[in-house]
């Protein structure tokens, strides 16, 4: 059965201050394993940072530090003024209430929204017709990811932090998400192993390597042209 994907006009994100997040002198270890020693990293408005490195380099840890879901051992992490952040993590799907339907989940999140608007949002993320009546507990990993993203983007934040956002998405939904985020006015920090997502959406690269941390102006395509190499663990 072919799913229809619907284009959806996302509302513009509210404007943040110029400094979105600032990490100064951040140290982070897990037991004897040192992830960061004295990390300085700044994200400014409308920058779209992709974070790259081999498994275990500290990509997800950086996102957790930025979002406050883990604390640094030393140093500071400060969010800028008027920053409204949303974080899509791999565990984001676990917070859905199993007995609520897809439509009820959206209604709970946006009680003021018109039914038609929520149905259009659901359709955009691949829930058409009776799919909106499915209970969350029976949803597949991909469906849960799509529902969490629908909730995140209906009332858009101005700072999106995304950890492997396309992992469970089919091609049509992935294309829709990339198109929506290409027009997004806010700031992004993300980890992805999807070449198309990286090339379409990044304008800065943070590379975590055993020799240290390298920052590149320009997006993923410029990074590849400059270094002659692709990111580790890439998928098409």
Buried (B, 14 or more C-beta within 10 A) or exposed (E): EEBEBBEBEBEEBBEBEEBBBBBBEBBBEEEEEEBBBEBEBBBBBBBBBBBBBEEEBBBBBBBBBBBEBBEBBEBEBEBBEEBBBBBBBBEBBEEBEEEBBBBBBBBEBBEEBEEEBBBBBBBBBBBBEEBBEBBBEEBEEBBBBBBBBBBBBBBBBBBBBBBBBBBBBEEEBBBBBBEBBEEBEBBBBBBBBBBBBBBBBBBBBBBBEEEEBBEBEEBBEBBBEEEEEEBBEEEE
